[in-house]
Each structure stands twice: as C-alpha cells, then as structure tokens.
Amino acid sequence: MKSMCFFMIIIVFALTSQACSPLTTGTPSNILFSDDFSTTDMKWDQVNEAARVTNYYNNGYQIVVNDTNSDAWANPGNQSFTDVHIEVDATKNDGPDDNDFGVICRYTSVDEFYYAVISSDGYYGIMKMSSDGGLPIGNESLLESDAIKLGTASNHIRFECVGSTLTLYINGTRVDQQTDSSYTSGNVGLLAGTFDTAGTDILFDNFIVYKP
C-alpha cells in the first residue's frame, strides 16, 4: 500500500486559444478527440522550466517534474466533454519508479477534476482534486496491481468517466471503479508527479477520447 502525499500543485496554465478540430478523418464516429502529438495543432501546454516541463517531444507529449511531492499536468486547448472514455500509452523515460502518472477528466479549474494514475512501481488509484488537494476516491492510499508493467515498460491506461461512475483499466484489466458526482463535465488532460524523489519523466502517446 502506497501512502498518498498531499500534492503541492506546481502547474496550471489557462489556455485562451481555440483548438483545432478533433482528428476524425478516417476514424470511428465515436471518437470525440484524438492526438498522436505529431504536430502541435491541439495546443497542449508548452512549458520548459527548471521545476517542470510539459511539451511535445519525440512525437509524444512529455511531462517532467523536478520538485518533490508535486504534480504537473497539461490540457489541450479549449475542450469540454461530459461522459468520456479516455485512452493513452504512457512510458517512463527517466526518474524514480516511485512516481505517479495518468489521465484527467472533467477538468474545470485547479481545484476541480478527476484523474486516474498508476506508478512505475506498480500502484494505481482513482483520484479527486478539490480545495483539499488530490486524494484517492474510495481508498486511503494507492493500491498495488500486477496489471501494471514496471519500470520503463509502456502501459496502456484507460479511464472512463460516465455519469457518477469512474473506472480505471490498465493494459486491458479493470483494476478500480469508484463513484462520485461532484464534477459533471470539463476538459481532459495528462498528469505526472513525484513523491519523495524528484525527476519523474513520462512520455505519453496515442491520446484518444471516445464517446462511451
């Protein structure tokens, strides 16, 4: 069982520019939004600072966190959805296995969104961000699962936010389902963070938002 830290949030950038239309050409009609990060058209944050990086990198999207007990996240420009099924591939580039990284749904402000995370040492959780910080829903801490590929192996994360039901799949295996009705709609996004050791470096690719 991994104890959750009370995260100090280190990055939120308001986006004022309009995003381009979702990549729907030649894709199924239930895709609401997708990005393979081969271009910057979807207008995700591009920030390079000593404490954190959120930027396009090697045809993916990279989040680096160089502070301890901190999270950094990013959202595409001007998107909003209600019920979604989000998938992404995530790989640890560098840093400690004692990390966290994953997917955001229903993001409306720094204090209002849900997110699902895994860690490179095999833990997972469905989380809620509020004015009290980021805390697990339904559990006191992150839990362990052998569905997670450890270390630098890539993991496929699927996070469903449908009505009040939040469901997390890892590499095709359902590992958690919780309920919460506080947030009903908002943007999507990506997140990564640290615990006691700085240097989390995660590369995301193949980000797709489906209509459930």
Buried (B, 14 or more C-beta within 10 A) or exposed (E): EBEBBEBEBBBBEEBEEEBBEBBEEEEEEEBBBBBBBEEEBBBBBEBEEEBBBBBBBEEBBBBBBBBBBBBBBBBBBEBEBBBBBBBBBBBBBEBBBBBBBBBBBBBEEEEBBBBBBBBBBBBBBBBBBEEEBBBBBBBEEBBBBEBBBEEEEEBBBBBBBEEEBBBBBBBEEEBBBBEBEEBEBBBBBBBBBBBEEBBBBBBBBBBBBBBE
